[in-house]
Amino acid sequence: MPKHNTHKFVGQVEGTALAEWLNRKRHVAKEVKKVSEIISQLRALNGSGETVSELFAKKMQKAQTTGQRSVSFDISDFTPSAQYIAVLRRLDRLLAGCWMRPRIVEHEKHETTFGWVYRPKRAEGVHLLMQLMALNLGDRIRICERSGCNRWLFARFPQERFCSKQCGSRHRQSSEGRKEKRREWYRARKVLKNTTKIGAV
């Protein structure tokens, strides 16, 4: 019987590998902290600069207000803000000293398997993150939203928020709406019990 191939989402291999790397207990906590800092700084970088489309929309709006017929861009329009430069410098410091080199993992007569040597330990996490960023999926690496979980996950869908079905289920059960529904159910059950007792008398 042919083996069924499970569907893989774009970036799932790199994203899952990065989430597993961040969740591994044997890593030095400070190395994991530095990679998580890089992730947060990259998010800050995305939020600190004006995109070309935002700049174009602003220029178009100004042109319509003033009655201009054409819109032009100049190099000065793309001057980065002080906040953007500050984030970029922080990122540069965090990435400094990361390097990787290939090595032979396995060798047979006509077959050679290569792997990577990373220095320091965070370089492996950085490499996986860069692969994910190249696919424009850096925002899909996130921490599980269930209170007390703190595990990293790769979100296959933009709306994915939990590292497992169990975490999602526990979060929903502990939500105020679910608690109120349970209280209502217990109150209704108590009233029904009391009514049954009165009817029996």
C-alpha positions in Angstrom: 0.0 0.0 0.0 1.5 3.4 -1.0 2.5 5.6 1.9 0.5 8.8 2.3 2.6 12.0 2.3 1.5 14.5 4.9 1.1 18.1 3.6 3.7 20.5 4.7 3.1 24.3 4.9 5.7 26.8 3.5 8.3 27.4 6.2 7.0 24.6 8.4 10.3 22.7 8.4 12.3 25.8 9.4 9.7 27.2 11.7 9.2 23.9 13.6 13.0 23.4 13.9 13.3 27.0 15.3 10.5 26.5 17.8 12.0 23.2 18.9 15.4 24.9 19.3 13.9 27.6 21.4 12.1 25.0 23.6 15.1 22.7 24.2 16.0 22.6 27.8 19.7 21.8 27.3 20.4 25.2 25.8 22.0 27.9 27.8 19.1 30.2 28.8 21.1 33.3 27.9 21.6 32.1 24.3 17.9 31.4 23.9 17.1 34.8 25.4 19.4 36.5 22.8 17.6 34.7 19.9 14.2 35.7 21.4 15.6 39.3 21.7 16.5 39.2 18.0 12.9 38.1 17.2 11.4 41.0 19.2 13.9 43.5 17.7 13.0 42.4 14.1 9.3 43.0 15.0 10.3 46.4 16.3 12.2 47.1 13.1 9.1 46.3 11.0 7.1 48.7 13.1 9.6 51.5 13.2 10.1 52.4 9.6 7.7 53.7 6.9 7.1 51.3 4.0 7.2 52.4 0.4 3.4 51.8 0.0 2.7 53.9 3.1 5.0 56.7 1.8 3.3 56.4 -1.7 -0.2 56.7 -0.1 0.9 59.7 1.9 2.4 61.4 -1.2 -0.8 60.7 -3.2 -3.0 62.1 -0.5 -0.9 65.3 -0.4 -1.0 65.5 -4.2 -4.8 65.3 -4.3 -5.0 68.0 -1.6 -2.7 70.4 -3.4 -4.0 69.6 -6.9 -0.7 68.1 -8.2 -0.9 65.9 -11.2 2.2 63.7 -10.5 4.0 62.2 -7.5 7.8 61.9 -7.2 10.2 60.2 -4.8 13.5 61.5 -3.6 16.3 59.7 -1.7 15.6 62.0 1.3 12.1 60.6 1.5 13.6 57.3 2.6 15.8 58.6 5.3 15.5 56.2 8.3 14.2 57.5 11.6 16.4 57.6 14.8 14.2 54.8 16.2 14.9 52.6 13.1 18.7 53.2 13.4 18.6 52.4 17.1 16.8 49.1 16.5 19.2 48.3 13.7 22.2 48.8 15.9 20.8 46.7 18.7 20.2 43.9 16.1 23.7 44.2 14.8 25.2 43.8 18.3 23.0 40.7 18.9 24.1 39.2 15.6 27.8 40.0 16.1 30.0 36.9 16.5 27.6 34.4 15.0 29.2 32.1 12.5 28.7 28.7 10.9 30.8 26.4 8.8 30.0 23.1 6.9 31.4 19.8 8.2 31.2 16.2 7.0 28.7 14.3 9.1 28.8 11.0 7.3 30.9 9.6 4.4 30.4 6.4 2.3 32.1 5.5 -1.0 30.1 7.8 -3.2 27.9 9.6 -0.7 28.8 12.4 1.7 26.4 14.1 4.1 27.2 17.6 5.3 26.0 19.4 8.4 26.8 22.7 10.1 29.0 23.7 13.0 27.7 26.7 14.9 29.5 29.1 17.2 28.2 30.3 19.6 25.1 28.1 20.3 22.7 30.9 19.4 24.1 30.9 15.8 21.9 27.8 15.0 18.8 29.6 16.2 19.8 32.7 14.2 20.4 30.6 11.1 16.9 29.1 11.3 15.4 32.5 12.0 17.1 34.0 8.9 15.7 31.1 6.8 12.2 31.9 8.1 12.7 35.6 7.5 13.8 34.9 3.9 10.4 33.3 3.4 8.7 36.4 4.9 7.4 34.3 7.8 9.3 35.7 10.7 6.0 36.8 12.5 4.8 33.2 12.5 7.3 32.2 15.3 5.5 33.1 18.6 4.9 32.1 22.2 1.8 30.1 23.1 -0.9 32.3 24.4 -2.1 30.0 27.2 -1.2 31.4 30.6 1.7 29.6 32.1 2.7 27.6 28.9 5.5 29.9 27.5 6.4 27.4 24.7 7.4 28.6 21.3 5.5 27.5 18.2 5.5 28.0 14.5 2.0 29.2 13.4 1.0 27.4 10.2 -1.9 29.9 9.9 -1.8 33.6 10.8 -4.5 33.1 13.4 -2.8 30.1 15.2 -2.2 31.0 18.8 -1.5 27.8 20.8 1.3 25.2 20.7 -1.1 22.3 20.8 -4.8 21.4 20.8 -4.6 20.7 24.5 -3.3 24.2 25.2 -6.1 25.7 23.2 -8.7 23.6 25.0 -7.3 24.5 28.4 -7.2 28.2 27.5 -10.9 28.1 26.4 -11.9 26.2 29.6 -10.2 28.8 31.8 -11.7 31.8 30.0 -14.3 33.9 31.8 -17.0 33.1 29.3 -16.6 29.4 29.7 -16.5 29.7 33.5 -19.7 31.7 33.5 -21.4 29.0 31.3 -20.3 26.3 33.8 -21.7 28.4 36.7 -25.0 28.8 34.8 -25.1 25.0 34.1 -24.5 24.2 37.8 -27.2 26.7 38.9 -29.7 25.3 36.5 -28.8 21.7 37.7 -29.3 22.8 41.3 -32.7 24.4 40.5 -33.8 21.2 38.7 -32.7 19.0 41.6 -34.6 21.1 44.1 -37.7 21.1 41.8 -37.5 17.3 41.5 -37.3 16.9 45.4 -40.3 19.2 45.9 -42.3 17.2 43.3 -41.4 14.0 44.9 -42.8 15.2 48.3 
